[in-house]
Amino acid sequence: MRAVVLQSAGRLAPADVPRPAPGPGELLLRLRGCGLCGSDIAKLGDPGARVPAVLGHEVVGDVVEAGEGVRGFAVGDRVVAAHHVPCGECHYCRRGSESMCRAFKASNLDPGGFAEFVRVPAPNVRAATFRIPHHLTDEEASFVEPLACCLRAVERARVQPGDTAIVVGLGSIGCLFLQLLARAGASVIGADQDAGRNEFVARFGVTAGLPAQAVTLARQASDGRGADHVMITGGAAAVLPWAVDAARDGGAIHYFAGGPGDALPVALETLYHRELTLTTTYSSSPATLARAFWLIAAGKVDVAGLVTHRLPLERLAEGVDLMRRRQALKVYVTP
């Protein structure tokens, strides 16, 4: 079958790879499409990334084979499946740190979403696969996994009604955060260096501006205090001093995305005396996947229009380039 394989030095190359076969409890999907995620792009620039590998995990496909014992799915079903599943029983899982579970880190789709077919392991079938209702498009369904990651971040941030929140970076992930934070009862402000993206998010009823403008807007919305929450979806460590300035005393800064920077450019004394909280989340959980699926299926979160570019599998590298240059909000890849 056809796939695009990550080779050494971050190079993507089309290749023929073996078609996987489903075992007991597993599904084989013929891919309809797969969203290109920022984490895929990060792996391309990571010299320690495992190679060769097929990336892609925002998977939508049709069931073409169902292994022995599969329940709830049949050949012909259109489904969305996520790639990581925790054991649900270990120390990490019992304390809400599912993404640190050893089983979670070891689980994956076979070989990955940028291929013609993908095998969904049995734990993923049970806890991370959903039959797509007819009214949802493939592209809309592909946002289940990224929305679940955002939900987990909002939960960890402990957003309360009446809070003021700034979302830094208004790509597709930022657009999801704007909506989730508003649903949690916060007054939400967007911040991006791209004026076009700031204008785009007006569709969600959100005011956005350049970073300096966003700080002013947050202070105006909070009686001068500043933001209760600063949600960072891009900018890496370099954005932290700005985020510290934007946050109120006793406020919280949440890093949704990583990036370069071996040290955090803020004094410990500043964090201490202002009682600032710095939190992070990595990936989703079965519970947030289920809630994300419901939110999208019920039309509670608007994902229509977030895909700006659609490319065939062979042009995956072009999609990566578009996102790196911030010319694409979201790229959807079809086999």
GUGU-267182 format. One record per residue (C-alpha): residue number from 1; residue in one letter; x, y, z. Coordinates in steps of 0.001 Angstrom, whole numbers, plus 500000, padded with zeros to 6 digits. Layout:
<atoms>
 num residuo     c1     c2     c3
 NUM       a      X      Y      Z
...
</atoms>
This chain:
<atoms>
 num residuo     c1     c2     c3
   1       m 500000 500000 500000
   2       r 501053 503613 499566
   3       a 502321 505700 502472
   4       v 504542 508682 503150
   5       v 507447 507722 505399
   6       l 509538 509921 507671
   7       q 513160 509164 506853
   8       s 516330 510387 508525
   9       a 517084 514128 508641
  10       g 513358 514916 508707
  11       r 512790 513886 505096
  12       l 509356 512702 503910
  13       a 509298 510185 501079
  14       p 506462 508267 499369
  15       a 506921 504516 499707
  16       d 505200 501162 499399
  17       v 504785 499548 502817
  18       p 503115 496288 503890
  19       r 499365 496474 504369
  20       p 498563 495588 508004
  21       a 496173 492782 508919
  22       p 493765 493078 511854
  23       g 493971 490621 514720
  24       p 491334 489756 517345
  25       g 489466 492847 518513
  26       e 491111 495039 515878
  27       l 489884 497007 512862
  28       l 491427 497692 509484
  29       l 490471 501061 508033
  30       r 490723 502345 504504
  31       l 491731 505946 505081
  32       r 489419 508742 503989
  33       g 491762 511377 505338
  34       c 494011 512511 508152
  35       g 494637 515943 509631
  36       l 498186 517286 509721
  37       c 499047 518146 513334
  38       g 501676 520477 514734
  39       s 503152 517505 516595
  40       d 503749 515776 513243
  41       i 505707 518814 512105
  42       a 507660 518880 515381
  43       k 508785 515286 514770
  44       l 510122 516300 511370
  45       g 512495 518685 513110
  46       d 513423 516320 515951
  47       p 516805 514634 515384
  48       g 515824 512015 517957
  49       a 512575 511023 516225
  50       r 512136 507327 515522
  51       v 512685 506573 511822
  52       p 511488 505220 509511
  53       a 507954 506032 510610
  54       v 504555 506892 509177
  55       l 503130 509926 510939
  56       g 499513 511066 511170
  57       h 496990 510384 513924
  58       e 493846 512472 513230
  59       v 492381 509549 511321
  60       v 489049 509101 509547
  61       g 488354 505931 507581
  62       d 485991 503157 506543
  63       v 486093 499769 508254
  64       v 487120 497191 505623
  65       e 487954 494334 508004
  66       a 486924 493585 511586
  67       g 488876 491101 513670
  68       e 487344 488310 515693
  69       g 485467 489562 518744
  70       v 485009 493168 517616
  71       r 481799 494632 519011
  72       g 480033 497830 518056
  73       f 481634 498166 514623
  74       a 481081 496477 511290
  75       v 482511 496527 507794
  76       g 481330 499671 506040
  77       d 481213 501863 509143
  78       r 482796 505292 508835
  79       v 484835 505958 511965
  80       v 487298 508333 513599
  81       a 490092 506751 515656
  82       a 492760 508151 517982
  83       h 496253 506776 518381
  84       h 497053 506674 522124
  85       v 495168 504724 524810
  86       p 496149 504358 528493
  87       c 495757 501209 530561
  88       g 493256 502893 532913
  89       e 494605 501078 535969
  90       c 498123 502282 536766
  91       h 499280 504970 539217
  92       y 499267 507600 536455
  93       c 495792 506743 535169
  94       r 494251 506754 538646
  95       r 495513 510309 539160
  96       g 494422 511849 535875
  97       s 497854 511612 534224
  98       e 496743 509187 531521
  99       s 499168 510576 528960
 100       m 502066 509585 531240
 101       c 500847 505980 531377
 102       r 503414 503561 529942
 103       a 500734 501846 527841
 104       f 499619 505235 526487
 105       k 503111 506110 525346
 106       a 503574 502694 523701
 107       s 500216 502599 521871
 108       n 499754 503768 518297
 109       l 497973 503203 515022
 110       d 499671 500885 512520
 111       p 501479 502256 510593
 112       g 500035 505815 510904
 113       g 497476 508055 509278
 114       f 499486 509107 506226
 115       a 498850 505815 504463
 116       e 496110 504063 502492
 117       f 495173 501634 505292
 118       v 495620 501647 509053
 119       r 495213 498958 511702
 120       v 493438 500060 514883
 121       p 494624 497981 517879
 122       a 492026 496443 520186
 123       p 492449 498948 523083
 124       n 492005 501821 520608
 125       v 488893 500175 519170
 126       r 487387 499938 522655
 127       a 488322 503379 524001
 128       a 489253 505695 521146
 129       t 487147 504862 518081
 130       f 483758 506397 517247
 131       r 481222 505765 514500
 132       i 480658 509025 512627
 133       p 477045 510190 512220
 134       h 475867 510982 508700
 135       h 475581 514727 509266
 136       l 479306 515132 510021
 137       t 481851 515493 507237
 138       d 485130 513591 507292
 139       e 487007 516823 507931
 140       e 484795 517751 510890
 141       a 485236 514288 512414
 142       s 489028 514549 512120
 143       f 488991 517235 514840
 144       v 487902 514811 517590
 145       e 491447 514038 518751
 146       p 492809 517609 518697
 147       l 489670 518896 520444
 148       a 490099 516212 523116
 149       c 493652 517439 523750
 150       c 492321 520978 524176
 151       l 489577 519802 526533
 152       r 492136 518156 528780
 153       a 494140 521393 528896
 154       v 491083 523461 529831
 155       e 490227 520994 532583
 156       r 493730 521136 534034
 157       a 493665 524942 533892
 158       r 490540 524915 536099
 159       v 488807 527706 534246
 160       q 485861 529244 536135
 161       p 482935 531399 535001
 162       g 483939 535048 535106
 163       d 487617 534372 534357
 164       t 489498 536265 531665
 165       a 491590 534159 529284
 166       i 494026 534936 526487
 167       v 494696 532369 523766
 168       v 498116 532860 522181
 169       g 498332 531589 518604
 170       l 495191 531438 516479
 171       g 495753 528432 514287
 172       s 493181 525655 514291
 173       i 494089 524686 517877
 174       g 493721 528281 519024
 175       c 490276 528399 517394
 176       l 489245 525326 519389
 177       f 490502 526866 522633
 178       l 488598 530097 522039
 179       q 485371 528142 521923
 180       l 486083 525807 524846
 181       l 487125 528650 527138
 182       a 483992 530590 526236
 183       r 481891 527486 526982
 184       a 483598 527362 530393
 185       g 482303 530887 531091
 186       a 485475 532897 530505
 187       s 485825 536215 528710
 188       v 488185 535217 525902
 189       i 490701 537276 523947
 190       g 492820 536042 521055
 191       a 496417 537027 520367
 192       d 498334 536468 517148
 193       q 500988 538267 515107
 194       d 498890 537641 511982
 195       a 496200 540293 511510
 196       g 494278 537993 509179
 197       r 493951 535339 511870
 198       n 492838 537945 514374
 199       e 490087 538945 511974
 200       f 489139 535328 511254
 201       v 488273 534494 514872
 202       a 485577 537164 514976
 203       r 483332 534359 513655
 204       f 483499 532851 517159
 205       g 482422 536095 518789
 206       v 485938 536730 520080
 207       t 487971 539929 519996
 208       a 491608 539410 519038
 209       g 494620 541547 518349
 210       l 498377 541714 518225
 211       p 500008 540553 521486
 212       a 500335 544059 522954
 213       q 496712 544803 522114
 214       a 495600 541530 523679
 215       v 497206 542451 527003
 216       t 495342 545768 526992
 217       l 492064 544040 526155
 218       a 492565 541531 528976
 219       r 493174 544280 531498
 220       q 490123 546169 530303
 221       a 488021 543013 530694
 222       s 489300 542300 534195
 223       d 489211 545664 536019
 224       g 492917 546047 535380
 225       r 493997 542738 536904
 226       g 495152 540968 533741
 227       a 494336 537488 532466
 228       d 493418 534691 534854
 229       h 494652 532267 532200
 230       v 497127 532546 529341
 231       m 496840 529542 527015
 232       i 499942 529212 524816
 233       t 499576 527202 521598
 234       g 502772 528451 519938
 235       g 505805 530629 520450
 236       a 507737 528218 522692
 237       a 509789 529492 525646
 238       a 510320 532915 524082
 239       v 506685 533901 524686
 240       l 506845 533280 528449
 241       p 507976 536789 529554
 242       w 505071 538268 527593
 243       a 502684 535745 529144
 244       v 503917 536614 532645
 245       d 503214 540284 531930
 246       a 499743 539436 530600
 247       a 498722 537280 533582
 248       r 497227 538693 536762
 249       d 498878 538154 540157
 250       g 497939 534619 541149
 251       g 497116 533773 537533
 252       a 498018 530742 535467
 253       i 499981 530137 532271
 254       h 499358 526913 530392
 255       y 501713 525549 527748
 256       f 499718 523452 525310
 257       a 502662 523141 522900
 258       g 506372 522659 523459
 259       g 509145 524008 521296
 260       p 512707 525254 521538
 261       g 514192 526607 524737
 262       d 516341 524763 527286
 263       a 515580 527258 530067
 264       l 512507 529295 530923
 265       p 513191 533039 530589
 266       v 511471 534169 533776
 267       a 512919 534624 537235
 268       l 511885 532164 539936
 269       e 511392 535164 542225
 270       t 508765 536494 539807
 271       l 506828 533236 539822
 272       y 507132 533078 543616
 273       h 506190 536613 544598
 274       r 503325 536819 542104
 275       e 502095 533277 542853
 276       l 501962 532392 539167
 277       t 501119 528832 538181
 278       l 502731 527199 535164
 279       t 500982 524081 533832
 280       t 501207 521846 530773
 281       t 499278 519008 529167
 282       y 500321 516468 526585
 283       s 497654 514722 524488
 284       s 494176 513504 525470
 285       s 492407 510802 527479
 286       p 489566 508390 526686
 287       a 487170 510609 528656
 288       t 488089 513778 526781
 289       l 487952 511909 523462
 290       a 484367 510863 524218
 291       r 483388 514400 525212
 292       a 485100 515896 522166
 293       f 483222 513506 519892
 294       w 479931 514521 521489
 295       l 480708 518249 521261
 296       i 481463 518016 517553
 297       a 478564 515674 516761
 298       a 476150 517917 518678
 299       g 477416 521059 516953
 300       k 478589 522607 520226
 301       v 482045 523412 518813
 302       d 482355 524879 515328
 303       v 485084 523159 513291
 304       a 483633 523830 509841
 305       g 485952 526058 507876
 306       l 489090 525374 509932
 307       v 490537 523196 507162
 308       t 492009 525626 504650
 309       h 494026 523247 502466
 310       r 493283 519765 501138
 311       l 496135 517785 499615
 312       p 496658 514240 498354
 313       l 499033 511957 500227
 314       e 501891 512465 497788
 315       r 501876 516221 498526
 316       l 502186 515878 502311
 317       a 505533 517707 502304
 318       e 503818 520663 500629
 319       g 501269 520723 503436
 320       v 504053 520741 506014
 321       d 505643 523708 504273
 322       l 502337 525593 504199
 323       m 501871 525156 507932
 324       r 505459 526033 508755
 325       r 505057 529290 506837
 326       r 501683 529849 508555
 327       q 499916 530001 505215
 328       a 497544 527200 506204
 329       l 495250 527151 509212
 330       k 494787 523380 508913
 331       v 495829 520869 506245
 332       y 493769 517744 505585
 333       v 495505 514923 503715
 334       t 493637 512344 501647
 335       p 495032 509117 500180
</atoms>
